[in-house]
Amino acid sequence: MDVENLNAMMIDILGEIGNIGSGNAATALAGMLSKRVDMNVPVVKILEFKDVAGVLGGEEELVVGIYLDLNKDISGNIMFILDLESAINLSNMLLNRIDTEEDLDDLAMSALSEVGNILASSYVNALGNLTNLNISISVPSLAIDMAGAILSVPAIQFGYISDRVLLIETIFEEGNNSVRGNLFLLPDMTSFEKILSSLGVL
């Protein structure tokens, strides 16, 4: 099945996963911040892996990547990627900083890792509930680098397991602060087919 057919057949189902995950993530973030957090309706797509860097602004775009492994019924990875400006804005929101830091210190990176963990858990739980699959995630790893370098880790794996990526693009807002994040679900080929089968698509 090509990407176009998958997009046409799964858009409603994946949209529901995105909506449920976003709602859960907004609730969890609001709890962390003790403030109201709004999330826009997420944009959900299936991409070929070669197109991912373009979504992020090109291979040389500096980004923050939070990377987790998928385990149990599903194998693969999940990544939450932010452009550097959004990452700094988000860390300032989390740490209640008024001034914009030019660099991300250890405290900011720890806070971003926790948000990545919350977002990944929210979407994975939504996917698990809809598919009846048991899915868990690993402890997050964070890196700041060019998009091409951030993507090199799953690219090595995709050389022999899959070239399909589920993208959930989300914008969340707190007061006047706005953050755009891209969450990529990267199952291996067997797991991708298992997800499709559990959703009734295959």
Residue, then its C-alpha position, 0 to 999 in steps of 0.5 A: m500500500d502506498v502512502e496516498n492510499l494509507n492517508a486516504m483510508m486512515i485519516d479519520i482513525l489517525g485524527e481520532i488518535g491525535n485528538i485523544g492524545s492531544g487532549n490527554a497531553a494538554t491536561a497533563l501539561a496544564g497540571m505541570l504548569s498549574k495553568r490552562v493549556d490549549m491545544n489546536v486540532p492536530v494535523v495527522k499525516i503518514l509520510e515517507f521517511k525521506d520527507v521528514a527533514g523537509v517538514l522540519g525546515g531542512e536537514e540543516e535546521l537546528v532542532v531539539g529532538i526527544y527520542l524514545d523506544l517503543n516496546k512490547d506489542i510494538s517495536g520502533n521509536i517515537m520522537f518529539i521534535l521542536d525547532l529551537e525557538s519553540a523549545i526555548n519558549l516551552s522551557n521558559m513556560l515550564l520553568n516560569r522564566i520571563d526572559t528568553e534564554e539563548d541556550l538550553d541549560d540542564l534544567a531546561m533540557s530535563a523539563l523538555s525531556e519530561v514534556g516529551n515523555i508526557l506527550a509520547s505517553s499520551y499518544v501511545n496510550a491513545l493508540g493502544n486503547l484504539t488498537n487493543l495493543n500493549i505499548s510501552i515507551s522507554v526513558p527519553s533521550l534528548a539531543i540538540d543538533m541539525a535535523g539531519a543528524i537528529l534523524s540519522v538514528p532512526a534512519i539507520q534503522f529504517g534502512y532495513i525495517s520501514d520507510r513509513v512515518l506517522l506525523i502528529e503536528t501539534i500547536f499548544e498555547e499557554g497565555n500568549n506563548s505558542v509552541r509548535g511540536n512535531l511528534f513522529l511515530l516510527p514503528d518497524m514494518t511488522s509493527f506498522e502492519k500490526i497497527l493497521s490490522s488492529l485498526g481494521v485497515l488491513 
